[in-house]
Amino acid sequence: MNDSIAHAVGRRKEAIALVRLFLGKSLNIVNGKPIGEYFKSIVDKKDYMKPFEVVGLTSKYYATIKVEGGGTASQLDAVV
């Protein structure tokens, strides 16, 4: 059973991100790691939290993400 409420594919240069969005409170996970461990800088955190902040839903949803290809910056852009 698929309990995600939305899913999408993001691309940037050679990076591809598969994102599943869930209702509830949990950690955002990227490739099996908490997102803050995968994208470590404070600037990265501002970037990956921005979509949730824009719509005012920072604590209502969480995501699981698989990303591959490209460099870290391109992967982050694909996720966002």
Secondary structure in CASP SS format (residue, H / E / C, confidence):
PFRMAT SS
TARGET T0000
AUTHOR 0000-0000-0000
METHOD secondary structure of the structure
MODEL  1
M C 1.00
N C 1.00
D C 1.00
S C 1.00
I C 1.00
A E 1.00
H E 1.00
A E 1.00
V E 1.00
G E 1.00
R E 1.00
R E 1.00
K C 1.00
E C 1.00
A E 1.00
I E 1.00
A E 1.00
L E 1.00
V E 1.00
R E 1.00
L E 1.00
F E 1.00
L E 1.00
G C 1.00
K C 1.00
S C 1.00
L C 1.00
N C 1.00
I E 1.00
V E 1.00
N C 1.00
G C 1.00
K E 1.00
P E 1.00
I H 1.00
G H 1.00
E H 1.00
Y H 1.00
F C 1.00
K C 1.00
S C 1.00
I H 1.00
V H 1.00
D H 1.00
K H 1.00
K H 1.00
D H 1.00
Y H 1.00
M H 1.00
K H 1.00
P H 1.00
F H 1.00
E H 1.00
V H 1.00
V C 1.00
G C 1.00
L C 1.00
T C 1.00
S C 1.00
K C 1.00
Y E 1.00
Y E 1.00
A E 1.00
T E 1.00
I E 1.00
K E 1.00
V E 1.00
E E 1.00
G C 1.00
G C 1.00
G C 1.00
T H 1.00
A H 1.00
S H 1.00
Q H 1.00
L H 1.00
D H 1.00
A H 1.00
V H 1.00
V C 1.00
END
